[in-house]
């Protein structure tokens, strides 16, 4: 078997940062929304070269949001424009 990703080594290389981030979320008890999510969305938007990002709690929620956007329930445009 050829290992594709060594998650244990990656975790150990980033352990102090990961553990500190988890501790901040637990200390603030803001598991949904809050400053950690806002920071993630801002950083991810920048990484993707877009102005906005919407994060959701699961792949199921992502699929449901996409489906609603296709039916006009959400105002999401994939052509670069804003609604």
N, C-alpha and C positions, 0 to 999 in steps of 0.2 A: 504494500500500500504506500502511495506517495502522499505525504501530508501536504495539504494545501495551505493551511494557516496554523501557526503555532500560537493559539490564544493564550496559553499559560505564560509564555515568554513575553508576549505583548502586554498582558496584564501586569506582570512583574516589572516591566520597564516603565509603566505608567501608574503603578499602584498608589503612590502617595497622592497624585492628582485625582485619580478616580475615587479613592477613599475620602478625600477632602470634599469633593463635589457631592458625594452621597451623604456625607455627614451634614453639609449645609442644607440639603433638601430635607433631611430628617429633622434637623434643628428647627427649620422654619415651618415644618409640617405643611408645605405647599407642594403637594404631589401632582396637582393639575393646575395649569395656568401659573401665575407667579413669575418671579424674576428669572428663574432658571430656564423656563420655557421661552420667555421673551428674549433672553440672551441667545438661546439656541436658534430661534426663528430668525433673529437678526443676523447671526453669524452664518447660518445656512443660506439665507437670501443672498448675502454678500458672496459666498462661495459659488452659488449658482448664477450670479450675475443678474439677479432679479430684485425687485423692490419689496416683495412680500412673500411670506411663507406661512402656510397653515399646517400646524402639526396636529396629529390626532393620536388617540390612544392605542390603535391597533390597525392591522392590515384590513380587517373587516370594516372598520370605520372609514379607512381611506377609500376602499372600494365603494362604500355606500355614498360617501361625499362625491366621488367622481360620477357615480350614477345619477345623483341628484343634480349635479352641475350639467350633465348631458340633457336633462329634462327641464332645465330652466329654473329649478328650485333654488339653486345657488347662482349668484352672479359671478362666475369665474370664466375669464376668457383666456384661451390658450394661444391667442394670436399676438400677444404683447400689449394689448390695449387694456384699459381699466374701465370697469363698469361703475 
